[in-house]
Amino acid sequence: MELFEEVEVEAYVYPTEDIDKVKRAMLNLIPDLEFEAFEREDYTILTGKTRSRKALSRLYELFRGQAILDTARSFLEEGYFGEEIIIRVNKQAAYAGVVNFNEESPLGPITIIIRTKDPKKLMKWLAPRTRDGIPIE
C-alpha cells in the first residue's frame, strides 16, 4: 500500500518576492512538484503537486538530520484531519534547505498538504515517536 496519494504545496508570492526562489524553497522540501500559479490582485498563489513516491523523502531526511522528529510529530498530529495532514513551515528557512515550523513571517508560510488513506501509518514512518532522540516505533 502507498503511504500517500498526493502531496500539494502552496504559498503566496508577494510582489517583493522572486517566484523562482519560492519554487526553490518548495522544491527544497518536496521534490518533483508540478507548479501552477494563480494571479490575484496583490499576490500570486503558487501551488505545486506531486504523486511521486519520493515526494516525502526530503522531509524524512530533514526531520532526522535536524533532530526534530518529536517536534515534527506534534505538528503532523496537530494538522491531521481525516485523510489530510496539513503543516505550515517558514518560507525563508525552506529556501535555506531547512524545516522550521515557526510560520510567523511577514511573507507567510509554505503550506504542505499530504493526502493519505492511512495518516497514522504515514506519521509513524515520517516522524516516529522517539526516546532520547532515537525512534522507538
N, CA, C and O of each residue as an XYZ file, in Angstrom:
548
protein
N       0.837     -1.206      0.000
C       0.000      0.000      0.000
C       0.873      1.257      0.000
O       1.887      1.316      0.694
N       0.480      2.235     -0.763
C       1.208      3.506     -0.801
C       0.987      4.264      0.506
O      -0.084      4.179      1.107
N       1.996      4.997      0.937
C       1.871      5.794      2.153
C       0.979      7.018      1.940
O       0.315      7.477      2.870
N       0.966      7.547      0.704
C       0.159      8.746      0.427
C      -0.279      8.732     -1.021
O       0.325      8.063     -1.860
N      -1.336      9.476     -1.309
C      -1.839      9.584     -2.678
C      -1.215     10.780     -3.397
O      -0.842     10.693     -4.567
N      -1.107     11.897     -2.674
C      -0.642     13.128     -3.316
C      -0.115     14.085     -2.256
O      -0.581     14.099     -1.117
N       0.863     14.880     -2.657
C       1.352     15.957     -1.807
C       1.151     17.260     -2.582
O       1.532     17.379     -3.746
N       0.548     18.225     -1.906
C       0.333     19.548     -2.514
C       1.015     20.582     -1.637
O       0.949     20.512     -0.410
N       1.667     21.535     -2.268
C       2.384     22.574     -1.549
C       1.873     23.915     -2.061
O       1.669     24.089     -3.262
N       1.666     24.863     -1.148
C       1.094     26.151     -1.560
C       1.771     27.291     -0.811
O       2.105     27.164      0.367
N       1.965     28.394     -1.502
C       2.483     29.606     -0.856
C       1.973     30.827     -1.614
O       1.723     30.781     -2.819
N       1.831     31.910     -0.874
C       1.528     33.187     -1.507
C       2.864     33.822     -1.874
O       3.808     33.817     -1.083
N       2.927     34.370     -3.090
C       4.135     35.052     -3.544
C       3.772     36.525     -3.706
O       2.898     36.886     -4.495
N       4.460     37.359     -2.942
C       4.172     38.789     -2.959
C       5.088     39.495     -3.955
O       6.124     38.950     -4.338
N       4.709     40.721     -4.384
C       5.485     41.437     -5.407
C       6.964     41.622     -5.041
O       7.810     41.738     -5.928
N       7.276     41.650     -3.751
C       8.669     41.835     -3.324
C       9.476     40.538     -3.439
O      10.693     40.550     -3.257
N       8.811     39.427     -3.739
C       9.486     38.138     -3.785
C       9.743     37.675     -5.222
O       9.046     38.075     -6.155
N      10.747     36.832     -5.371
C      11.076     36.213     -6.649
C      10.379     34.856     -6.696
O      10.654     33.986     -5.870
N       9.485     34.677     -7.655
C       8.696     33.433     -7.719
C       9.604     32.207     -7.876
O       9.275     31.129     -7.381
N      10.740     32.363     -8.558
C      11.660     31.229     -8.717
C      12.287     30.824     -7.381
O      12.555     29.647     -7.143
N      12.516     31.811     -6.519
C      13.066     31.493     -5.193
C      12.026     30.772     -4.335
O      12.368     29.878     -3.561
N      10.765     31.161     -4.472
C       9.707     30.478     -3.722
C       9.566     29.040     -4.240
O       9.380     28.114     -3.449
N       9.654     28.851     -5.555
C       9.631     27.493     -6.121
C      10.787     26.672     -5.556
O      10.603     25.518     -5.169
N      11.987     27.274     -5.507
C      13.177     26.579     -4.984
C      12.937     26.184     -3.520
O      13.271     25.070     -3.115
N      12.358     27.099     -2.729
C      12.069     26.799     -1.318
C      11.149     25.583     -1.210
O      11.370     24.702     -0.380
N      10.118     25.543     -2.055
C       9.178     24.415     -2.042
C       9.869     23.119     -2.454
O       9.674     22.074     -1.832
N      10.679     23.198     -3.510
C      11.377     22.013     -4.005
C      12.435     21.509     -3.022
O      12.775     20.326     -3.024
N      12.955     22.414     -2.180
C      13.912     22.000     -1.151
C      13.254     21.067     -0.137
O      13.939     20.287      0.525
N      11.931     21.144     -0.014
C      11.187     20.302      0.937
C      10.520     19.119      0.249
O      10.542     18.001      0.764
N       9.923     19.368     -0.921
C       9.167     18.344     -1.655
C       9.654     18.334     -3.105
O       9.355     19.262     -3.856
N      10.401     17.298     -3.512
C      10.877     17.258     -4.897
C       9.759     16.901     -5.883
O       8.665     16.500     -5.486
N      10.058     17.055     -7.167
C       9.179     16.605     -8.261
C       7.825     17.308     -8.313
O       6.836     16.710     -8.736
N       7.770     18.566     -7.888
C       6.497     19.286     -7.932
C       6.209     19.804     -9.336
O       7.112     20.240    -10.049
N       4.932     19.750     -9.720
C       4.471     20.412    -10.936
C       3.707     21.649    -10.494
O       2.738     21.562     -9.739
N       4.160     22.811    -10.978
C       3.649     24.083    -10.468
C       2.527     24.684    -11.315
O       2.452     24.499    -12.530
N       1.667     25.407    -10.613
C       0.676     26.284    -11.243
C       0.681     27.584    -10.456
O       0.888     27.578     -9.242
N       0.457     28.688    -11.135
C       0.403     29.984    -10.463
C      -0.934     30.655    -10.778
O      -1.392     30.664    -11.920
N      -1.537     31.208     -9.746
C      -2.829     31.888     -9.894
C      -2.648     33.333     -9.469
O      -2.382     33.615     -8.300
N      -2.793     34.246    -10.416
C      -2.598     35.674    -10.144
C      -3.797     36.236     -9.387
O      -4.950     36.006     -9.754
N      -3.502     36.971     -8.334
C      -4.517     37.724     -7.603
C      -4.119     39.204     -7.682
O      -3.096     39.548     -8.274
N      -4.925     40.056     -7.091
C      -4.638     41.483     -7.211
C      -3.296     41.872     -6.584
O      -2.501     42.579     -7.202
N      -3.046     41.406     -5.353
C      -1.848     41.836     -4.621
C      -0.787     40.757     -4.448
O       0.257     41.013     -3.848
N      -1.035     39.561     -4.959
C      -0.088     38.464     -4.789
C      -0.413     37.358     -5.788
O      -1.424     37.416     -6.487
N       0.448     36.359     -5.848
C       0.231     35.185     -6.687
C       0.133     33.981     -5.762
O       0.909     33.872     -4.812
N      -0.799     33.080     -6.020
C      -0.850     31.830     -5.270
C      -0.098     30.795     -6.106
O      -0.493     30.471     -7.226
N       0.986     30.290     -5.537
C       1.798     29.283     -6.219
C       1.493     27.925     -5.591
O       1.644     27.747     -4.383
N       1.066     26.973     -6.411
C       0.823     25.624     -5.900
C       1.680     24.633     -6.672
O       1.953     24.805     -7.860
N       2.089     23.608     -5.974
C       2.838     22.519     -6.595
C       2.223     21.212     -6.136
O       1.870     21.061     -4.967
N       2.095     20.266     -7.054
C       1.532     18.958     -6.704
C       2.444     17.863     -7.215
O       3.135     18.025     -8.220
N       2.434     16.744     -6.506
C       3.180     15.581     -6.959
C       2.553     14.306     -6.409
O       1.974     14.286     -5.323
N       2.686     13.262     -7.186
C       2.322     11.923     -6.735
C       3.570     11.036     -6.687
O       3.477      9.823     -6.498
N       4.727     11.658     -6.860
C       5.988     10.924     -6.856
C       6.175     10.154     -5.554
O       5.892     10.674     -4.474
N       6.647      8.930     -5.655
C       6.868      8.124     -4.451
C       7.983      8.702     -3.599
O       8.093      8.385     -2.414
N       8.823      9.562     -4.204
C       9.931     10.175     -3.461
C       9.530     11.511     -2.824
O      10.363     12.172     -2.203
N       8.286     11.903     -2.971
C       7.856     13.247     -2.563
C       8.208     13.593     -1.115
O       8.576     14.731     -0.824
N       8.099     12.629     -0.213
C       8.337     12.928      1.207
C       9.735     12.534      1.679
O      10.048     12.659      2.863
N      10.575     12.059      0.760
C      11.908     11.588      1.157
C      12.758     12.718      1.743
O      13.514     12.501      2.690
N      12.636     13.908      1.187
C      13.427     15.043      1.687
C      12.992     15.438      3.096
O      13.841     15.684      3.953
N      11.677     15.504      3.352
C      11.205     15.806      4.707
C      11.682     14.732      5.679
O      12.100     15.038      6.796
N      11.618     13.478      5.251
C      12.074     12.349      6.064
C      13.535     12.578      6.490
O      13.882     12.418      7.661
N      14.377     12.951      5.526
C      15.793     13.199      5.808
C      15.987     14.435      6.686
O      16.788     14.411      7.621
N      15.264     15.508      6.392
C      15.424     16.749      7.155
C      14.995     16.580      8.616
O      15.678     17.060      9.521
N      13.870     15.902      8.845
C      13.405     15.690     10.218
C      14.472     14.966     11.032
O      14.682     15.283     12.203
N      15.149     13.993     10.415
C      16.186     13.232     11.110
C      17.492     14.024     11.212
O      18.128     14.060     12.266
N      17.881     14.655     10.104
C      19.130     15.420     10.092
C      19.109     16.592     11.056
O      20.129     16.927     11.658
N      17.947     17.216     11.201
C      17.816     18.347     12.112
C      17.432     17.883     13.522
O      17.289     18.710     14.423
N      17.265     16.587     13.718
C      16.879     16.023     15.023
C      15.608     16.683     15.564
O      15.557     17.113     16.716
N      14.572     16.753     14.695
C      13.314     17.387     15.106
C      12.130     16.422     14.972
O      11.005     16.850     14.713
N      12.386     15.120     15.148
C      11.307     14.136     14.974
C      10.128     14.394     15.897
O       8.979     14.330     15.459
N      10.390     14.686     17.178
C       9.286     14.894     18.124
C       8.479     16.142     17.779
O       7.250     16.137     17.844
N       9.179     17.204     17.414
C       8.501     18.441     17.014
C       7.676     18.190     15.760
O       6.510     18.579     15.688
N       8.286     17.538     14.774
C       7.586     17.240     13.522
C       6.348     16.395     13.803
O       5.277     16.650     13.253
N       6.500     15.392     14.660
C       5.372     14.506     15.001
C       4.215     15.329     15.584
O       3.061     15.134     15.203
N       4.521     16.239     16.497
C       3.436     17.012     17.116
C       2.736     17.906     16.090
O       1.518     18.073     16.156
N       3.483     18.484     15.144
C       2.849     19.307     14.109
C       2.035     18.458     13.138
O       0.974     18.885     12.684
N       2.521     17.260     12.816
C       1.759     16.354     11.940
C       0.450     15.953     12.618
O      -0.605     15.941     11.985
N       0.525     15.623     13.921
C      -0.682     15.222     14.648
C      -1.670     16.380     14.755
O      -2.881     16.189     14.640
N      -1.138     17.583     14.976
C      -1.981     18.773     15.103
C      -2.681     19.105     13.783
O      -3.798     19.622     13.778
N      -2.016     18.802     12.662
C      -2.552     19.161     11.351
C      -3.296     18.035     10.668
O      -3.561     18.099      9.467
N      -3.637     16.998     11.425
C      -4.253     15.807     10.831
C      -5.772     15.907     10.895
O      -6.358     15.993     11.975
N      -6.401     15.894      9.718
C      -7.863     15.968      9.604
C      -8.304     14.933      8.580
O      -8.040     15.100      7.389
N      -8.965     13.878      9.012
C      -9.451     12.871      8.067
C      -8.320     12.266      7.261
O      -7.411     11.650      7.818
N      -8.375     12.440      5.942
C      -7.352     11.865      5.065
C      -6.334     12.908      4.599
O      -5.663     12.723      3.584
N      -6.228     14.005      5.353
C      -5.232     15.037      5.038
C      -4.420     15.377      6.277
O      -4.928     15.408      7.397
N      -3.137     15.630      6.034
C      -2.260     16.162      7.073
C      -1.735     17.483      6.515
O      -1.150     17.519      5.432
N      -1.945     18.564      7.259
C      -1.546     19.894      6.795
C      -0.525     20.474      7.767
O      -0.790     20.589      8.963
N       0.644     20.839      7.243
C       1.643     21.513      8.079
C       2.082     22.793      7.372
O       2.045     22.894      6.146
N       2.492     23.753      8.171
C       2.969     25.033      7.628
C       4.393     25.252      8.111
O       4.708     25.051      9.284
N       5.244     25.667      7.183
C       6.653     25.883      7.517
C       7.114     27.250      7.022
O       6.508     27.846      6.132
N       8.189     27.724      7.614
C       8.735     29.030      7.292
C       9.355     29.021      5.888
O      10.165     28.158      5.553
N       8.952     30.000      5.086
C       9.383     30.079      3.684
C      10.888     30.337      3.558
O      11.560     29.693      2.754
N      11.423     31.282      4.353
C      12.854     31.595      4.247
C      13.711     30.409      4.674
O      14.733     30.123      4.050
N      13.298     29.720      5.735
C      14.046     28.541      6.201
C      14.046     27.472      5.112
O      15.069     26.837      4.859
N      12.889     27.274      4.465
C      12.790     26.275      3.396
C      13.741     26.624      2.249
O      14.361     25.738      1.660
N      13.853     27.903      1.938
C      14.774     28.324      0.875
C      16.209     27.955      1.246
O      17.015     27.619      0.379
N      16.522     28.022      2.547
C      17.864     27.660      3.030
C      18.027     26.145      3.174
O      19.103     25.661      3.528
N      16.942     25.394      2.895
C      17.040     23.938      2.929
C      16.803     23.317      4.292
O      17.211     22.183      4.544
N      16.138     24.063      5.181
C      15.819     23.508      6.497
C      14.328     23.639      6.788
O      13.634     24.460      6.187
N      13.849     22.822      7.713
C      12.450     22.883      8.130
C      12.375     23.697      9.409
O      13.100     23.431     10.367
N      11.494     24.692      9.422
C      11.239     25.478     10.623
C       9.730     25.662     10.692
O       9.120     26.248      9.797
N       9.136     25.152     11.772
C       7.681     25.220     11.912
C       7.197     26.574     12.406
O       5.994     26.775     12.569
N       8.129     27.521     12.651
C       7.727     28.865     13.047
C       7.267     29.597     11.790
O       8.076     30.048     10.980
N       5.944     29.701     11.650
C       5.411     30.310     10.429
C       5.212     31.808     10.571
O       4.703     32.450      9.653
N       5.608     32.384     11.713
C       5.459     33.823     11.912
C       6.439     34.544     11.007
O       7.611     34.709     11.344
N       5.951     34.967      9.870
C       6.796     35.646      8.899
C       5.919     36.583      8.091
O       4.793     36.231      7.738
N       6.424     37.780      7.794
C       5.606     38.714      7.020
C       5.269     38.177      5.618
O       4.293     38.616      5.009
N       6.057     37.246      5.113
C       5.819     36.718      3.769
C       4.902     35.495      3.777
O       4.572     34.954      2.722
N       4.497     35.068      4.959
C       3.592     33.925      5.038
C       4.333     32.606      4.915
O       5.491     32.570      4.497
N       3.656     31.516      5.283
C       4.288     30.203      5.299
C       4.168     29.474      3.960
O       3.481     29.923      3.043
N       4.849     28.350      3.882
C       4.601     27.353      2.855
C       3.693     26.323      3.516
O       4.009     25.815      4.592
N       2.579     26.017      2.885
C       1.637     25.027      3.408
C       1.833     23.725      2.646
O       1.830     23.704      1.415
N       2.004     22.637      3.396
C       2.179     21.308      2.790
C       0.958     20.473      3.166
O       0.636     20.320      4.344
N       0.280     19.933      2.147
C      -0.914     19.111      2.367
C      -0.595     17.703      1.861
O      -0.322     17.501      0.678
N      -0.636     16.742      2.774
C      -0.372     15.344      2.411
C      -1.710     14.614      2.432
O      -2.381     14.568      3.463
N      -2.092     14.048      1.299
C      -3.348     13.288      1.226
C      -3.015     11.806      1.355
O      -2.234     11.267      0.571
N      -3.615     11.149      2.354
C      -3.283      9.766      2.650
C      -4.488      9.003      3.183
O      -5.317      9.560      3.903
N      -4.578      7.740      2.829
C      -5.664      6.888      3.343
C      -5.332      6.375      4.742
O      -6.227      5.965      5.482
N      -4.037      6.398      5.111
C      -3.605      5.868      6.403
C      -2.678      6.868      7.104
O      -1.466      6.660      7.157
N      -3.255      7.961      7.645
C      -2.447      9.020      8.248
C      -1.548      8.522      9.382
O      -0.408      8.969      9.512
N      -2.051      7.603     10.198
C      -1.253      7.122     11.334
C       0.002      6.385     10.859
O       1.085      6.567     11.416
N      -0.150      5.557      9.833
C       0.996      4.833      9.276
C       2.005      5.826      8.678
O       3.214      5.677      8.853
N       1.495      6.829      7.978
C       2.360      7.836      7.379
C       3.134      8.588      8.465
O       4.344      8.782      8.339
N       2.446      9.013      9.528
C       3.113      9.751     10.609
C       4.168      8.886     11.293
O       5.242      9.370     11.650
N       3.854      7.612     11.470
C       4.792      6.695     12.115
C       6.073      6.561     11.285
O       7.171      6.472     11.834
N       5.919      6.548      9.946
C       7.079      6.453      9.061
C       7.851      7.777      8.996
O       9.077      7.794      9.107
N       7.124      8.880      8.815
C       7.751     10.179      8.579
C       8.377     10.749      9.850
O       9.470     11.314      9.806
N       7.694     10.602     10.969
C       8.169     11.182     12.229
C       7.766     10.272     13.389
O       6.829     10.580     14.124
N       8.475      9.148     13.553
C       8.123      8.220     14.630
C       8.367      8.834     16.006
O       9.150      9.771     16.159
N       7.680      8.284     16.995
C       7.936      8.713     18.377
C       9.370      8.347     18.731
O       9.917      7.367     18.227
N       9.965      9.144     19.599
C      11.358      8.889     19.977
C      11.515      8.860     21.489
O      10.668      9.354     22.234
N      12.625      8.266     21.921
C      13.062      8.350     23.316
C      14.518      8.743     23.261
O      15.330      8.051     22.647
N      14.858      9.861     23.904
C      16.224     10.402     23.842
C      16.692     10.605     22.394
O      17.861     10.394     22.073
N      15.760     11.016     21.532
C      16.092     11.315     20.150
C      16.189     10.096     19.231
O      16.464     10.244     18.040
N      15.966      8.895     19.768
C      16.046      7.660     18.974
C      14.643      7.171     18.675
O      13.846      7.027     19.602
N      14.300      6.906     17.400
C      12.971      6.375     17.082
C      12.677      5.087     17.848
O      13.526      4.200     17.929
N      11.451      4.985     18.418
C      11.091      3.785     19.194
C       9.917      3.037     18.589
O       9.437      2.076     19.190
N       9.435      3.446     17.414
C       8.339      2.679     16.796
C       8.574      2.481     15.330
O       7.757      1.859     14.652
